[in-house]
Amino acid sequence: MADSPNCDLKSLSPLQLFERVTEQGEKVRALKAGKAPKDEIDAAVRMLLSLKLSYKTTTGQDYQAGLPPKDLVLINNGTTKEEDEDLVDPWNVQTSNAKGVDYDKLIVRFGSSKIDTDLINRIERAIGQKPHHFLRRGIFFSHRDMDQVLDAYENKKPFYLYTGRGPSSQAMHVGHLIPFMFTKWLQEVFDVPLVIQLTDDEKYLWKDMTIEKAHEYARENAKDIIACGFDVNKTFIFSDLEYLGTSAGFYKNIVKVQKHVTFNQVKGIFGFTDSDCIGKISFPAIQAAPSFSSSFPQIFNGKENIQCLIPCAIDQDPYFRMTRDVAPRIGQPKPALLHSVFFPALQGAQTKMSASDPNSSIFLTDTAKQIKTKINKHAFSGGRDTIEEHRKYGGNCDVDVSIMYLTFFLEDDDRLEQLKQAYTSGELLTGELKKVLIETMQPLVAAHQERRKQVTDEIVQQFMTPRKLAFEF
């Protein structure tokens, strides 16, 4: 964005102004570090002061690095004062809307960028093949700096992938596969290293479980992740409880982040209170550290300037907004992000999936019979009350969970569009649509279970052993 003081700052939202001040502050620091001419530095400082004044005039608050404006900050439920229908934070996702979270509003609230047709087309040109259906269908819908990642790739500069899993239970559900399916595709088309963080420390801090159980879940979840088909020569999976004690580089980056984020900032970003344990308050720095290549010297040969791309659900974005704010101050590149939508519960997009409720989703341990029963009995329908009404008025694809699940897992675009049209017109009944979903999910889960059976403890250990991967840096 241009730095001209003549730009209409009044048209910017509080969050956009916050981002402008942050960017301008980084520019001033870069100019000073690079010993730029005094008049250039002075002009940049004047612009920074002007932006800070506009920010205070608009919000009534002084700008504080890493602390977004109070009316847009994530406090407990991530909602704004004006918009309280959606609850979104790193631990909770709820909405009163049967269609699900309003992602356009979430983009504005979080200050990210929409993945548009131009970006999808650019990805297609870069990789020389059709983009993943998660991109084509808007399942990954938002980004931060993906254009910079593509710039690097087109100029033969390296980058790497980082994603993760919070192992809160032994059994994962099909929604947990979404980031890993997409990350595997990204790794294959761009041919880059991947690190996968298992935050067993986080689950111990947040959940009522022993530290041993949290670590056991991490190992079990690793088997499901490996069963997605990752290449052991290109992928490092690590448990925080294990890796933190063995990597000086990882711990150094944690400490650097911790030094540059205040208690007030993490309270503002994550909604922590004075009664939260200090482990929770310090944890965001642990999730931030894998964003920096120096956390993995065995992979990147100690290099610190390799950019990271993080595919994740958008509820994890607060961690990385914090990380992106800190990165320039500790001499690291900002991580880029690709955000996915949330996977709906069987009972509807406005309800929450829970590992304690076996009927809230299809789990990777479910039998074919269980899958059929769950879909037939619990999948929320957008159909009408009677066959006659359905034939006359048609079904509502916007709220129908079978359509939502098929959008994630049915790869054939033409077939999906045909089903939507038939359901909307009333030609296809709810029972018939559920039958299609059952026939889609049963073989998908069965194939995953077969692959998981082949993942031994020894294979898990290979993935989780710190080592050089099949790349030269």
N, C-alpha and C positions, 0 to 999 in steps of 0.2 A: 504494500500500500504506500502511496506517495507520502512524503513527509512535509508537503507544502502546508504552511500555517493558514493558507487561505481555504483549505478544504473545510467543508461544512461539518464541523464537529457536532453540531446540534442534532444532526440526523442520525448519529450513532447511538446504539443502545448502551446502557451502562457496561455490559460485558464487553462490547466492542471497544469502548473507550479504555477499559481495563487492559485489553489485549494491546491496544495502540501504545499505551504508556509503557507496558512491559517491553514491547518491541523497540520503542525509542530508547528506553534505558539501556537495552543491550547494545544498541547502535552507539550510544555515547561511550559505553565502556570499551567497545571495539575500537572506536576512533582514538581514544586515549591510549589504549594498549598498543596501537599501531603508530603512535606518535604522529597523528595527522596534523595538518596545519591548524594553527590556533583559531583562525576565523571559521574554519569548518567545524571544529569542536564547539566553538561558541554558538554557532547557528543551531547545531544539534541540541545543545543544552537549552537554548531558548525555546526550541520546539518542545522539548521534554517538559519544561516548566509550564508552557501553554497547555499541553495535554493534561498535566496534573491539575491545573486550575479548572479546565473544562470538566474533568472527572469529578472534582469536589463540588463544582456548581451543580452538576447533574445528579450526583448521588448523595450529597451532603456528608460525604466521608472523605477522609484523606486517603490517598493511594497507599496501599501496603503490598509489597511484593509477595506474590503467592497467595494473597487473600482476596478472592473475588468480591464484588459488591454484595452487601448483606442481603439485598432483596433477591439475589440470584444464587446465593451460596448454598451448598448442600449441607443442610442441618437436619440430621436424623433421617428425613425422608426425601431430601433432594428436591422438594417442590418450591415454587415461588409463592410469595404471598398472594399474588393475583391468580395463580393457576395451581389449585391444590387437588386436581383430580388424579394426577399421576404421582406415585411414590417411587422414586428411583435413587438408589444409592448402591455402593458396592456390596451391600448385604441384603437388600430388599428391592423387589420389583413388584409393584401393584398398580392397577388402574381400574377405574370404575367403568371404563368404556369396553364394550364387548368386542370392538375391533382391535383392541390392544392399545399400547402406548402411542401417543401422537409424536412420531419421530421428527416431523418437521419442527415442532415446538422444541423438542429436545436438542436438535441441532442449534437452534437459536440460543437456548438456555446454556448449553455447554460451549458455544462458540466454535464449533467444528465446521467442516465444509461438507456439503452434499456430494456424494459420488454421482456425477452427472454423466450424460452420454459421451461428452468429449473425453472425460477421463477413462471411461471404459474402452472407448475406441483407441485411445493412446496405449492402454495396456495391451490391447489386441495387437497393435502394430509392433510393440516392443517384444512380445513373446512369439509372434507369428502364428497364433492359433486363437480359436474362439475362447473368450473368457469363461470362467466357471459360472455355472448357472446361479450360484449365490450372488455374483455380481450382476448378472443380467436381470435377475428378479428383485434386486434391491434388498436382499437379505444382508449383505454388507452394503451399507447405505451412506456411511459417513467416513471422513478421513481427516487426518492432519498430516500435511506435507508429503502425501503420496507422490506428488509431482516431483519433489526433490529426489525421492528414491528412484523414480524413472529416469531422471537426469543422470544420476550416478550410474545406473545400469546401462544406459545408452552410451555413456562415456567410459565404459569398462571399469568403473570403480566398484569395489566390493560393498556389500551390505549383508546383514544377517537377520534372521527371524527370531523372535522371542514370543512365546505364549506360555500359558500356565494353567494350572488346575488346583483348586483348593479341595483337598481330599477329605470331605466331610462324612463320607459313608463308603462302605465297601462296594456297593452296587451303583454304577453310573447309569443314567438313562440316555435315551437317544439324543436328547437336546445337548448333552455334554459333548457329543461327537462333532457338533457343528464347527467350532473353532479348529478342531484337529483335522477334520476333512478338508477345510479350506486351507489351513496351514500346509498340509501335505501337498496340496496342489500348487501353492505358491513356491514351496521348496523345489518341486520338480520342474516347474516352468522357468524359474530363475536360477536354479542350481546354486543354492546358497546354504550355508550352515544354519542349523536351528538349535536353539536351546529352549528347554521346557522346564519351567519351575514348578515344583510341587510344594505348595505352601503349607506343609504339615505344621509348622510353627504357628501360623495364623489360626488354623483350626483348633489347635490346643488352647490358644489364647481366647478365642471367641466361643468355643463350644464346651459343653460339659463332657469332656473325655480325657483320658489319660494321655500323656505324651507318647507312651508306647503304642496306644491304639491309633493315634494320629499318624504315626510313622508306618504302622501296619497298613492303614488305608492308603497311604502314599504308594507303597509298594504294589498293592493290589490294583490301584488305579493306573499305575504305570503299565501294567499288563494290558489293560483295555486301550491305553494310548498307543502302545507298541503294535497292538492288533489292527490299528488303522493302516499299517503298512509302512511305517517310517524306516528309513535306511540307517542302520546302526553306524555306518561309516560317515554319515553326515549329520547325525543327531545326538545331542547330549541331553539326557534327562537327569535332573538333580533334585534331591530333597534338601530343603533349607536346613533341616536338623542335621544332615550329614555334611553338606558342602560348605556351609559357613565355617565349620571348624577346620577345613583343609585348605581354604583359598585365601591367602593374604590380600590378593587383588580385590576379591569380592567384598571382604570386610572393610578394606580401605575406602571403597566407594560408598558403602553404607555409612561410614563415619563422615565422609565428606558431605553427603546429602543431609545427614542429621545436623551437621553444623550450620547449614544454610536454611533450615526450616525451623521456625519457632513453634512453641506450644500453642500460641494463639492462632497461628496459621493452620496447624493440623486440626484444631478445634473447629475453626471456620470451615475447612474443606470437608472434614469427615464427620463432624458433629460429635466429637469426643467430649466427655464431661470430666469434671474433676474427680469423679468416682471411678472412672475407667482405669484399669491397671496400666502401668507404664509400658508394658509390652505392647499393648494396642497402639499407644501413642508413637512408639518407635518403629512399629512394623512397616508403615508406608515406605520408609527408606530401604527396607529389605526387598520390597517389590519393585522399587525403582532401580536397584543396583544392576540387575541383568540387562538394563537398557544400555549399559556401557561395556564396550568390548574388553576393556581392561579387567573386567570381572572374570574373564575366561582366558588367562594368559596361555594356557595349554592349547587353546584353539587358535587364537589370534596373534600368537607370538609376541604378546605384550603390547601390541598396537592399540592406541587409544582413540583413533580418529575414524573408526568404522561405524557407519550409521546403522541403526537398528530399526526394523519395521515390526510393529506389534499388532497382530490380528487378535481382537478380543471383543467381547460384548461391551456395549457402550456404558454399562454400569461401572466398568473398571476405569473409565476415563479420568475420574478425579485423581487417581494415583499418578497418572502420566501427565496431567496438567501440572501437577506439582513437580514432577520429574523434569518436564520441559522448561519450567521456570528456573530450576536449579542448574540444569546442564551447562549453560554458558558460563555460569559463575564458578564452575569447577573445571572449566576447560574441556567440556565434552560436547559432542554433537547432540542436538535434540532428537529423541526418538520420534519416528513417524508412526501413525496409527491407522488401522482400518477397523471400523466399528461394525458389529453385527447387531441386528434386531434381537429381541428376546424370543426364546422358544416358548410357545404357549402350553399351558397345562391342558390335559384332555378335557377338563370341565369348562374350558374357555379361556380366552386371553386375559380376562380380568381376574382370574384366580391364580394362586401361586402353586408351583410345583414343590413337592416336599418328599424327601427320601423316606420320611416316616409315613407317608400316604402312598401305598403301592399303586393306587388307582389314579394318581395325579399325572402319571406319564407311563410310557413304555420303557421298561428297564432292560438293560442288556443281558440280564439273566432270565428274562421271561421266555416261557415256552410258546410255541405256535398257538396252542389253545388259549393261553393267558392273553396273548396279544389280541386274538379274535374276540374274546369275552370283553376285554377292556374297551376296545374300540366300539363294539356294538352297544355296550351298556353305558359307557361313560363319555364318549366323544361328543362334545357339544355340537348340536345341529343347527344349521341355518335354514332348515326346512320348515314347512308349514305344519299346522296341527293335524290336518287331514290330507289324504291323497288328492282329493278333489281340489282343495285349496292350493296344494303344491303344484298340481298340473296347471292351474289357472294363473297363479301369481309367481311361481318359481321360487327357488331358494336364494338365500343371502350368502354369497361367497365371502363377504367381508367378515362375517362372524363364525362361519362354519369351520370347526377344527379339522375336519377331514381335508378340506381344501388347504388349510394352513399347513398341515403336515405334508401333504403332497407337494406343496410349493417348495418345501425343504428337500424332499427325498425322491420325488419323481423327476428323473433327469430329462425326459422327453418333453420339450417345450410344446410341440404340437398336440401331444396327448393331453397335457395339462390344460391348454387353452380349450380343447374340445370338451373336457370334463366341466370346466367352468361355464362354458356356454350352455351345455346341456342341463346343468344344474340350475342355472339362472333362468332358463326358459321353462323349467318344470318337466322337461323330457326325462331327466335323470332323477330318480328318487333318492332320499337320504340313505336307505338301506343299500341301494346299489352303489352309491358313492362310498359308503363305509366298506363295502366288499372290495372295491378297488384299493382302498388304503390298506386293508388287511393283506391283500395279495402283494402289496408293495413292501410292507414292513416285515412280514414273516420271513421272507428269504434274506432281507437285509440283516436282520438280527441273527438269524441262523448262521449266515456266513461269518458274521463277526464272532460268534461263539466258537466256530470251528477254528478261526485264526487265533483266538485267544488261547485255546487249548494247546496250541503249539508254542506258546510263550512260557518258557521255563524260568525258574528263579535265576538260572545261569545267564539267560538272555537278558533279563532285567538288569543283572549286575553289569553286563557288557555296556548297556546303554547308560548306566549310572556311574560308570567309572570315569573320572576326569582323565582326558586323553586328547591327543591330537586327532582332528578329523581329516577327511580327505580333501583338504584345501590348503593352499600355500598362501601365507601372509607375510 
